[in-house]
Amino acid sequence: MLERDKMRGALFENFVVMEALKHRFNQGKASNLFYFRDATGNEIDLLLFTGGGGRGC
């Protein structure tokens, strides 16, 4: 059961990233979406860099 729950989270995370990417492409914008993980394992699943800086989700 636990493995299924982990997979659901990963699939949902992938869905959100793909929707954000589609939205940018449909607007004719560049794909400036990134993922970040530091040396201790902390992570930001979706970074969007804009002209004024970055935003994390």
Backbone torsions as a table, in degrees:
resi	resn	phi	psi	omega
1	MET	NA	-41.3	-178.5
2	LEU	-62.4	-41.4	178.9
3	GLU	-60.4	-39.4	178.4
4	ARG	-62.8	-40.5	179.3
5	ASP	-65.3	-39.7	177.9
6	LYS	-63.1	-40.5	-179.7
7	MET	-66.9	-38.9	178.6
8	ARG	-60.0	-43.3	179.0
9	GLY	-62.0	-43.7	-179.8
10	ALA	-65.1	-40.7	179.1
11	LEU	-66.5	-40.9	178.5
12	PHE	-65.1	-42.4	178.0
13	GLU	-59.8	-44.0	178.1
14	ASN	-62.5	-41.4	178.8
15	PHE	-60.0	-45.6	-179.4
16	VAL	-62.2	-45.0	-179.7
17	VAL	-63.9	-43.9	-179.3
18	MET	-65.2	-38.2	177.3
19	GLU	-65.4	-40.8	177.2
20	ALA	-62.9	-41.4	178.7
21	LEU	-65.1	-45.1	177.5
22	LYS	-59.9	-42.5	-179.5
23	HIS	-59.7	-43.9	179.7
24	ARG	-65.6	-44.4	-179.7
25	PHE	-64.5	-39.7	178.9
26	ASN	-66.4	-23.6	175.3
27	GLN	-88.0	-0.9	-179.2
28	GLY	75.9	22.6	-178.7
29	LYS	-99.8	157.8	179.0
30	ALA	-70.8	155.7	177.2
31	SER	-82.5	92.5	179.1
32	ASN	-111.6	45.8	178.4
33	LEU	-103.0	135.8	-176.4
34	PHE	-138.2	165.0	176.3
35	TYR	-120.8	144.8	-179.2
36	PHE	-136.5	134.1	172.5
37	ARG	-135.9	130.6	179.2
38	ASP	-88.7	179.9	-174.9
39	ALA	-65.1	-22.1	-179.3
40	THR	-93.7	-0.8	176.6
41	GLY	98.5	-3.2	174.9
42	ASN	-67.5	141.4	-176.7
43	GLU	-139.8	154.3	170.6
44	ILE	-118.2	120.5	-172.3
45	ASP	-74.8	-27.9	-178.0
46	LEU	-146.9	117.5	175.1
47	LEU	-113.6	133.3	177.0
48	LEU	-119.8	116.0	178.6
49	PHE	-92.2	125.4	178.4
50	THR	-111.5	177.6	179.5
51	GLY	-59.4	-30.1	-177.3
52	GLY	-97.2	1.1	-179.4
53	GLY	142.5	-158.7	-176.6
54	GLY	-115.3	156.9	175.2
55	ARG	-131.4	136.8	-178.8
56	GLY	-112.2	149.7	176.9
57	CYS	-125.7	NA	NA
